[in-house]
Amino acid sequence: MSQSDGVVPNGSGSFVRGNINGQLAAVFTNHSGNSQPATILEHQWWYDESANILKIRNDADSGWLSVIDFNSAAEGALYVPVGTAAATAIRPAGDVNSGFFFRQGTSAANDGYGFGYAMAGQEYLTLQANTTDQSTPDLCWLSTDVSLSSNSASQAGVQLTQSGRAIIQKDSGYVLGLNRTTNNGDMVLFNGQGSNRGAIAITNTSVSYNTSSDYRLKENVVELTGAKARLQQLPVKRFNFIADPKTTVDGFLAHEAQAVVPEAVTGAHNEVDAAGNPVHQGIDQAKLVPLLTAALQEAFAEIAALTARVETLEAG
C-alpha cells in the first residue's frame, strides 16, 4: 500500500529523497490502498485493494472508471459494464450509437451477448445461453433484419429476417429463400433472374414439391403425340449404387434417358473435370411423367378402339 499527494516539499536532502521515494512508490503501485488517495487528480490511477480493481480517474475528476478486475475468479479480466442496447458496453471511439453489450442480468438464468443501436435503443442480434431449458442450451435470434452484404435485392448477398426468412440473393433477385410459415405456405422458394421457378410448400398434413407451370409462362403449346413409341425407347433397369451394394432399385441410366427425354437429365455423358475426375449426371424423374401420361393415354385410346371393334364383331 502506497499513496502520495504528488507534491515534494522543501526540506533537507534526506527528507526530500525519502519523499521522492514515497512519491515513486505510489506511482509504481498505482496509489494502491483500501480507500482512494487523499489527493486526487484527473487521469490518476488507483488500485482499489478493497475491491481488487484497477481504476482511473475520469476527465471531469468526478469519479473513478474501473479498468481491470484482479479478483481470483476473474484474474486480470477487462472490466466493462454490462450495458444495454441503448448504452452499449463496448463501442468504437467516437461512435456512441452502436456497439456490443452483455445480456447478463436479463433474467436470473440467462446470460448472453447482444449488438445494439443506441440511437433507437434497438437490439439487432442476440446470442444467449438458455440454462433454464437444457434441450436448447444455446440460442441465437434476430431482433431485426440482418443483411450480410446489402439490403438491396439487386445485389449479391444473404439476408436473415426477423420474421424467420433466409434469402440468398444474386443479380436481379433472390436465388433461394427459406421461409418460416405456420400451417400452409411456401417453405423453400427457388428464384432466377427475378422470377419464381418453384417452391416446396406445406399444409398441416402434407408437402408439395412445385415447379413453375402457369400457362402464361409458356408458348408454342401443342399436343404431345407419339408418346408410346418414345416410351418404348426408354430403357428401364435394375441396379445397385456402388456405395450401397446391398440395395437393388429400379431406375434409369442418365445418358440413356437423356436420349429420349433430354430435359429430364443434367450434365453430359462421361464428362470429367480438369483433373480427370468424373462429373456425374443427374436425373429428375418427375420430368418423365408427361411422357408416361401421354403414352398411357394413347394406350387407353387404342384399347378403347379395340374394345369397340370386338363388340362390333361379337354383335355380328
Secondary structure, DSSP 8 states (H G I E B T S, - for coil): -----S------HHHHHHHHHHHHHHHHTTT-BSS--SS--TT-EEEETTTTEEEEE-TTSS-EEEEEE-SGGGTTEE------SSS-SB--TT--SEEEEE-TTSBTTEEEEEEEETTTTEEEEEEEEETT-TTS-EEEEESS-EESS-S-TTS-EEEE-TTSEEEEEETTEEEEEEE--SSSEEEEEEEETTEEEEEEEE-SS-EEEEE---GGG--S-----SHHHHHTTS--EEE--TT-TT--EEE--HHHHHHH-GGGEES-TT-B-TTS-B---EE-GGGGHHHHHHHHHHHHHHHHHHHHHHHHHHH-
